[in-house]
Amino acid sequence: MDIRQLRYFIAIAEAPSLSSAAHRLGVAQPSLSQHVARMETELGVRLIDRSPRGSILTAEGQVLLRHAREISAAMARCEDEMRDTSGAPRGKVGFGLPPSVSMVLSVPLAETVRVELPDIRLRVVEAMSGYIKAWVADGTVDMGLIYDLQDADHFRITHVLDERLHVYSAPDNWPFETPPGTAVPLRALEPLDMILPEAAHGLRKTIESYATPLGLRLNVPIEMDAMTQIKELVARGSGHAIFSPSAVHDAVARGELVGAPITDPDMVRPVYLVSKPAFPTSRASRAVEAITLDVLRDLVRRGIWQGELRL
């Protein structure tokens, strides 16, 4: 196998169909099928199961995909480093962001990179923290911001920020006697109708890690992982939610939501910048990391991203 075959295989695995993969790669579909057949013959295993409903990877195909991504990413880094030995940093940098972080960071980061690092192609991918850890591990992205360090002990880790979580409601559905902005005890949330992500979601795990030791069982009639839809439901008065201020700063600015920090205990969520030390870090990645930290500090100083810096 060569690197071209591996890149073709990655495209096939990530595309919804063989024809769309061929279109993306700019090759004829029969030629792409022949590439897969040659790889299967060379390896002595089936890589793809084909059916009228489409193609799915076999277990062997999943193994090859994981290694192909690592090899392709390593080759791209090698090419970038060879081109990058002098002059301005250049090349591709993949960055994974959770949705709540992306809300506040992605736009100013992209604008700053475009102005200050014009030869770098930044690719921001939005996903839950668990997916980002997997993508950092296999080289799909060069770095990411995550909320928990479970299964991340093999990463290079920088603790950048601690966010305090708040409870949010529609202005005409504020359930407490104290006005918005005044800290609310966690126990006061127990009788409320909460709209939260499902149990496996990182935010929900953080919330439960504070509620469970107190013997609290939050009432969650609606579970929803989509942050945008949670905010809309809360703004319509359908319930209440717990978010970091960065996740809802737009809705608060528009007057759609009001909130207050949670206390007794203070509900805090750390934010970590991670990368994989086993992969050589390109100058482009180092430059993007440095700019990320600068942008993050500026957002905190201006009160756009509420949190306590740990840098």
N, C-alpha and C positions, 0 to 999 in steps of 0.2 A: 504493500500500500504506500501511497505517497500523500503529501499534504493536500493535494487537490482533491483526491478521493475522500479524504476525511472531511474537508470543507463541504464537499457535495453531500456527504452523508448527514452532516449537521443541518444543512439546508432542508434536506428531505425530512428529517425528524421534526424540524420546527415548522414546516409548512403544512397546511391542512390537506394537501393532496400532492401527488407526484407532478401533476401538470403545473400547479402553482409554484412548486419548487423549481421546475425547469424554467418557467417564466422569470422567476427571481434571479436565477443564475445565468440566464441568457443562453441556454443550451437546449437542444431538442430533447423531448421526453424519451424517445427510444434510446438515445445516447445515455441519458441518466439511468434508465433501467439496466442498460448493459453494465454501467459502472457498478451498480449494486450487485448484479449477478456475478461479476468478476470478484468482488470483495467476498461474497458468500462462498464462492468456489475456493478462493485462496484461504479463507479462514476455516472452511469445512463446517459452517453453521448457517442457519437461516437467520437473517437480520431483520426481515420485515415479513409480517403476515399480511397477505393481500386478501381482500374480500370485496363484495359489491358495495359495501358501505365505506370503503376506503382502506388505508393501510395503517397498521400499528406496529410499533417495534416489539420484537420478541425480547425475552430476558437477555439474550446475548446481544441484541441490538442496543438495549439500555446500557449495558456495560461498555460497549464500543462508543456510544454517544458520550458517556462521562469522560472516557479517556480522550476521545477526539476533541472535545471542548478544551481539555487541559493542554493537549498538544498544539491545537490551533492558537490558543491564547498565548502559549509560550513562544510559538513561532512569530506571532505578531509583535510580542514584546521584544524579541530578538531583532526583528526588522526595525522597530522603532528605535532601539538603543543604538544600532549601527548608524542609523540616519541622524541620531540625536547626540552624537559625540561633541558637536560644537554648534554654536548659534543658538537661536531661541528654541525652547522646548516645542516639540511637535509630535503629532500622532493622535491616536484614539485613546480616550479614557472613559471607561464605563463606571457609573456611580449608581448604587442602589439606595433608594430613599423610601421609608415608610410614608403612607399617604399624609399623615398629620405633619411630618417634617417637610414633605414636598410642598405642602400648602404654603409654607412660609419661606422656604429656602430655595426651591428650584429656580424660580424666576430671577431673583437677584444674583444667584450663583451663575446661571447661564449668561446673563448680561455681562457680569464681571469677567468671566472667562473669555467671552467673545471680544471684549475690548482689550484686556490685558494679555491674553494668550491667543492671538488670532490664528496661530498655526495648530492649535489643539482642537480636535473634534470631540466635543463632550456629548456623551450619550447618558441621559438620566433615565433610569428604570424605576418605576414605582411598584412596590409590593410590600406584603407583610414581612415583618422582621425575620421570620423563619426562612422564607424564600431567599431573602437577601443573604443570609448566612450561607445557604447552599450555593448561591451564585458566586460569592466571594471564594468559597472553598474550591469550586471547580474552574474558576477563572472567567466565568461569564461576565463578571464585573470586576473592576480593579479594586474597588473599595465600597464601603457602605456605611450608613448610619443605622444602628440597631438599638433596641431597648433592653435586651437581656443577654447575658453571657453564657447561657446554657449551650453546650456543644460548641463553644467559641474559644476554648482554652488554647487552641493551636493558632489563633490569630494574633497579629500585632494590634494592640488595643490602646486607644486613647479615650479616656473619660473626658468628654467635652462639656457636658451640661447636665444639670438636674432640673427637671420640670416639675412644678407643683400642679397637681390635677385639680380641676374645678368642676362644680356641678352647674349645669346650664338649663335654662327654661326660656319659654317665650315671655316677653315682658308682661303680658296680661295673664300669665299662668304661674307667676312666681309664688311658690308654696310656703315661704317662710315669713315669720313676723319681722325679722331683721331685713333691711334693704339689701339689694344686690351689691356685691363688693365686700360685704361683711362675712367673715369666715363662718362656715356652717359645720357643726359637728357631724361626723360620719353617721352616727346613730340617727340623726334627723332624716336621713335618706331612706330608712327602712320602710316607712309606710308609702313611699311614693311609687308611681308607675314609672319604671326606668326602661329606657331603650338602650340596650347595650349589645356589643358584638357577642358572638357565640363563645362557648367556654374555651375553645382552643386558641382564640385570638389573644395576642400579647397584652392588649389593653385590658381585656376581661380578666386575664390571669393576674395582672397587677392589682386590679380592683379587689378581686377575691382574696388576694394575699393580705390585704388590710382588713377586709370584712370578716373573714373566717376566724382569726384568732379572737375577735370580739364576740363571736357567736351570732353575728348578724347575717340574715338571709335577705338580700335585696329582692324586691319584687320586680321581675323582668317579664312582663307580658309580651314584649316584642324583642326578638333577637335579630340583629341585622349587622352584617359585616361592612356594608357600604357606608362610609363616613358621610358622603353627600346626602344620602337618603335619611340617615339618622338626624342630621342637622335640619333637614326639611320637615321631618315629622315633629321634632321638638319645636321648631318655629311655628308650626300649625297648632301647637297645644296638645299634641297627642301623647306627651310624656316628657320625661326629663332625661338628661344624659350626662355622662362624665367624660370630659376631654381635657387635654392640655390647652392652654390659651392659644398656642400657635395654630392649633387645628381649626379654630373658630374665629380667628381675629377678623376675618372678612365679614362674617355674619354679625359679629358684635358691632363692628364699625357701621354696618348698615342699620343697626337698631333692631335686628331680627331676634337676637338672643341676648340674655343677660345672665350673669353668673357670679359665682363666689368661690373662693378657695375652700377646700375641705380641710377640717382640722379634727383634733382629738381622735386619731392621730393625723398629722399632716400627711397627705397622700402624695408621695414624691416618686417620680419615675426618672431614672438615669438615661442619658443618651451617650452612646459610644461610637466612635469612628473606628472601623476595623478594616484590615487588609490581611493578606496572606503572606507571611514572611518567607514562605518557601518559594514564592515567585519573586524574581528580581524586580525592584520597583523602578520604573522608567522615570526619566526626568519629567516627562509630561505628567505622570501620576503625582510625583512629588510637588510639582507646581500647582496642580489642581487642589491637592490636599492643603497646601499653604494658603491658597486663596479661599478655600472653604472655611478654614479657621478664621481668617480675617473677616469674611462676610458674616460668619456666625457671631463673632464678637460685636460687629457693628449693629447687627439686628438686635442683640441683647441690650447694647448701650442705648439704642433708640426706643426700647420698649416694645418693638415689634414682635420679638420672640422673648416671651417672659420665662426666665429661668435663672439659675445661679451658675455662672461659669465655673468650670473646674480646670481650665487651662492655665 
